[in-house]
């Protein structure tokens, strides 16, 4: 491992890329600590402490704690993700965008440009809603979140948050282009792991004070290690479809005649469906919370973080985005056509349409397994920690609550920093990052991090 780090530092281009990526992540962390003008920090901290175990707490984790500080990067990268979801949905139903998606690099750049414009629109809408809604927030002690409300505060907040979101989007694109790894994923990764040292010290302090059971914490850490190992195993799992290439005579050379395979990953979409689903399930309670109607508040409570309906929506969104994202990034018809052009075929399957149908059938089954794996890893750890509160189910909740054991409804009662979603994102992004560094080292004839094998990419 030490030798691998020496090899990284010995390659000028790789060293520059890593230093550039780390420098921009440091800039992101600085922006997460610059407060927005006009907000009372003491009142905001008190409000966020009450919302720590709600959906706003998870959003605060994804933004690196900038939400609880009302920082200029409070919106984080979520508007960019929302805009990407909208553009990808429109690609399926709008012929113009569908045509652009098939035009190669030029079309991809055009769609990226539209995504940027959409990010500005989404961030403007979100910052406007935030500037109007926070003016009425008060702490239980009577402190106003905004001491001097009015149009001056609203305009400054809209300009600050929108500009901050655009700058974070630019940072992510620069990391992807001139650094190492996916910039958007690395920004989310940095936002999650930055609070890990404080969470560890806080947990140790609670164990020492007797508020937490040390044995329960040890079992929980062991469970998380097992989940991490399971994530690594699933991310590297693949189905290999055997492919044969017929011999062809080109001039005086005999081409082809080799046996290979088509690797289909169990989790083809990676962590992108989880990030998309996290963004989507945040929308209903956020919109309902901006209005004072009683029925909207009931809807917000029913779909809030930790409620059964929230978990059902979350699982459904993960499964949907797994299939949706895989359908965008992998086209069985194009794969079958490319195999036919170069004389490749799957043994026992006719070339052309039958090959595309065979690949699509296998991919559909793998995507189902991958989506259930993502949903299980995202939800099960949180259910073990906080329980499945069946009383939140409509009509039958109170009746079920009288029969279901307390350890199911209450869980372990431990506020652990890493939920299933955060753990999945952290492990997945870390594997992608290490795999890209590994490929850079191997490309330059250096040994990678692993001597006996290679880390295969997830996508």
N, C-alpha and C positions, 0 to 999 in steps of 0.2 A: 504493500500500500504506500509506504514512504517513497519507494522507488517510482511509483506511478505519479505521485505529486511532483517529484523531481523532473520527470519527463514532461509534465505539463508546463513547468516553469522553463524548461529548456527549449520549448517551441515558441518562437516569438509571436506568431500569428495567434496561436491558441491562448497564450498568456495575455495578449492584448484583448482578445474577445472576452475572456473571463473577467479581467479587470474592468472592462467597459460595462459588462453586465452588472457587476457588483457595485460599480460607481453609480449607475442609474438607480439601482435598488436602494442605495443609500440616500439618493436625492428623494426618492419616493417616501422613505421613512422620515426625512426632514419635513416634507410637506404634511405628513400625518400628525405633526406636532405643532403646526402653525394654526392658531385658532381663528375662526371667522369673527370679524368685528361685530359687536353688539349683543353677544350672548354671554349670560352670566355663567361662568365655568362651575361655580359651586352648585348652583341649581341644576345644571346639566348632569353633573356627576351623581347627584342624589337621584335624579330621574332614571339615569341609566343603571344605577344599582338595583332599582326596583324592576327594571326590564331586562335584567341579565339573563334570566331563564326564559325569555320570550323570543319571538322571531327577530326582534331588534337586537337582541344579544348575539344571535348568530350572524346577523348582518354586520354588527360591530366587529366580530371576529374576522370576517372576510375582508374588512377594510383596514385591518391592522390596528384597531382601537381608535381610529380617527373619528368615528361617530360620537363616541363618548367625550371627545374633546372639541366637537364642532369644528374640526380642522378643515382646511381648504380642500383636502382630498376626501371629505366625508362621503361623497358619492362613490368613491373608489372606481373600479372598473366595471361595475354592474350595468350602467347605461350602455356601455359598449357591447356587453354580452346580450342585453335585451335587444339592441339594434341588430346584432348578428342573427338572433332568433327570428326577428321579423323579416329580415332580408332573405333568410334561408326558406322561411315559409312562403314568401312571395315568389321565390324562384320556382317553386312547384306549380303555382297557379297563374303566374304572369309570364306569357310567352317571351316578352322582351328580355326579362332577367334569365329565363331558361336558355335563351339563345346566347346571352352573354356568358353564362357559365360554361358553354361548350366552345368558346372561342379561345381557350388556352390562357396564356399569361396576360394578354391584353384585356380579355373579359374579366379575369380575376381582379386586375387592378381597378377596373371600372366598378365592380361590385364592392371592392374595398373602399373606394371613394364614396359610394352611396352609404356604406356602413358608417363612415365617419360623419357624414351629414346627419344620418339618423341618430348617431350618438349625441350630437349637439342638441337635436330636437328633444330627445328623451331626457337628457340632463337638464335642459331648460324647463321642461314640464315638471320634473321631480323637484328641482330647486325652487320653482315657483310655489308648488304645493307645500314644500317645507317652510318657506318664508312666511306663508300665510298661517300655517297651522301652529307653528311653535310660538307665535305671539300670545296665544291663550294658555300656554302650558304653565302650570304652577306646581311647586313641590308641596308635599303634605305640611311642611312648615310655613307655607305662605310665600316663598320666594318666587319672584317672576323669572321665567327663563330669559325673557327679553325685557330689560328694564325700560328701554325707550323704543316702543313699537312705532311703526309708521312706514311711509313709503321710502324713506331714506334707508331704513334697515332692510326692507324688502328688496330694493334695487341692488344694494351692496351684496346681500346674500345670494341673489340670483346670479349676479356677475361673478362673485367669488367661487361659488360651487360649480357653475358651468365651465368657467375657465380652468378650475382645478381638475375637473373630469377630462377636459380636452387635453390637458397636459399629461395626465396619467395615461391616456390613450396613446399619446405620442411617445411616452417613455416605453410602453409595451412594444410598440412597433419598432422602435430603435433597438431594443434588446433582441427582438426576433431577427432583425436585419443585420446588425453589426456585432451582436453578442453571441451567446450560446443558449439554446433552448427556446421555448415558446415564451415570449415576453409577457403575454397576458396571464398565462398560467403561473409564471414565476412571481408576478406581482401578487396574485392571490396566495401563493405559497409563502411569500415573505410576510404578508399580513397575518397569516395563521401562526407561523412558527415564532414570530417576534414575541408573542405573549407566553411562550412555553416556559422560559426560565422563571418568570414571575409566578406562573401557575404551579410549578414544582415547589418553589419556596413557600408559597401559600399553603399547599397541601401538607408539606412537612410541618409547618407551624401549627396547622389544625390537628395533626396527629400528636404533636408534642403537647398541645393544650388539652387533648382528650376529646375534642369535638368529632374526630374521625377515628374509626377503628383501624388500627395498623394492619390487621390481618385482611380486612376487607379491601384496603388499598393495595396490598400486595397481590391479592387475587385479581383485582381489577387490572393492575399493570400486567400480570401474566396473561390475562385474557386479551388485552390489547396487543401483546406481543404475538399471541397465536393468530389474532385477526390480521396483523401486519404480515405474518408469514403466509397466511391464506391469500391475502391480496397479491403478494409477489407471485405466488404459484399461479393464480388465475390470470394475472396480467401476462405471464409468459406462456400460457397454454395456447395451443393452436391445433387445428385440424389440417393435416396435410393430405391434399388430394393428389394422387399420382398422375403425372403428365408425361407422355412419350412424344418425342419429335421424330418424324419420319426422315429418312436419309434423302438428301437432294444433291444432285450433281450440278455444281455451278462452275462452268469452265472445266478446269482440270481438278477442282477440289470437290470433295464429298462433304457436304454440310449436314448437320443434324445427327440424328440417330442416337440421341442421348435420352436418358431417363431422369426426370426431375420431379418436383412436386409444387403444387400451388398452396402456400400456407394461408389459411384463414384463421384469424385470431378469434378466440372465444369472446373477448371484449374488444371488438373492432373500434368502437367509438371512444374508448378511453374514459377519462373523467369528464369529457365535455357534456354528455347527457346529464350527469349529476349537477354540474354547474348550471346548465340550462334549467333543470327542474327546480333547483334552489331559487333561481331568479323568478320563475313563474309562480310558485306557490307563495311567494312574498307579496304578490300583487293584490289578491283579494283582501287580506286583513289590512294592508296599507291603505287601500282606497277606502275601505269601510271606516278606518280610524280617522280619516280626514273630515268626516261628516258627523253630525250630532243626532241623526235619526236613530230612534230606538231599535228598529228592526235591523238597521245596518250594524249597530253595535252587537246585536245578537249573532249576526252572521260573522262578525269579526271574532267574537269569542269562540264560536263553533269551529272556525278554521284556523285558530291561533296555534302557535307552535306547542306541541305536546298533546294536542287533542287528537282523538281517533280519526276524525275526518281529515285533519291535516296529514296524518300519516298515510291514509288511503289516497289522498290527492297526490302526495309526494311520490308514493310507489307508482301510481298510475302515470304520473308525469315522467318518471325515470324510464319506464317501459316504453312509453310513446316516443320519447326523444332518442332512445337507443335505436329503435327501428327507423325513425325519421333521419337521424344523422348518418346511420349506416347506408341508407338508401341514397344519400347525397354523395358520400365519399367513395362508394364502391358500386360499380355498375356491372352486373354479371354479363349483360349482353356485350359490352365493350371488351370484357375479359375474354369471352368466348370468341369474339371476332378476331382479336389479336392472336389468340392461340391458333385459329384456323389459317390466318395469313402466313404464319411461320411454320405451318405443318405440324402443329401440336394437337394432341387429342388425349382425352381421358379414356383409358382402356374400358371397353364395354359400353361406351356412350358415344352416340353419333355427334359429329361436329355441328356447330351452328346453334340452332334453336334448342336442341335437346341438351347440349352442353350448358347453355345459359340457364335452362330450367333446372338442371341438376345442381349447378353451383348456387343458384338462388334458393333451392330447397335446403341445401346444407347450411347456407348462410342464415336463413330464417331460423333454423333450429339453434344454431350457435348464438344468434342474437337473443333468442329467448333465454338461453342459459345465462348469457352475459348480463341481460337486463335484470334477471332475478338475483344474480350475484351482486350487482350494484345496489339494487334495492335492499337486499338483506344486510349488506355491510353498512349501508347508510342508516338503516332504521333500527336493526336489532340492538347494537350497543346503546343507543339512546333509550330504547324500551327497557333494557336491563338497568340503566342508571335511574331513569325517572318513572318507569312503569307505564302501563297502558291504562289510561284513565277512562274506563268504560262508561262512567257517568256522563261523559260528553256526547255519547251516542244519542241521536234523537229517538224519542218514544220509549226505547227499551233500556236506556242507560241506567236509570235508577234501579230497575229490576235486576239487571245483570250485576250491578255493583254489590248487591246483597248476597250474591252467590260466589263471585270470583274471589279467590284468595288475595290477601293483602299484599303479598310479595309480588303479585302480578300487577296490581293497580298502583302500588307505590314504588316498586323497584328497589334498588339498593339505597336510594336516598343520598347519593353522593353527587356533588356538582363537579364532574370531571371536565378538564379543559377540552380534551379531544373527544368530540362526538364522532359518530361513524362517518358522516359526511366530510368533516375536517380531516380525519385520518386517511380516508380514501384519496382525497385530493393531494395531501402531503406525500403519501407513498407513491401515487401515480406520477406526480410531477417530478419527484426526486428520481424515479426510475428513468423517465424520459431524459432528464438532464444528464444523469450518469451515462446513459446509452449514447447520447450525442458526444460527450467527452470521450467515451470509449472509441467511438467510430473515428474521431479525429486522431486519436493516438494510433490506432491500428492502420489508418490510412498513411501515416508517416512512418510505418514500420517500427512502432514502439509497442511494448507490451501494455495491455490495458489494465484495468483494475482487477480483472479476474484472469488468472493464469490458465485455468483448465476449461474455460468456456467464455462465451460472449453473452452480454445482456442484449436480448432481442427487443427491438422497439415495440411499443404497444399498438402502433397504428401502421 
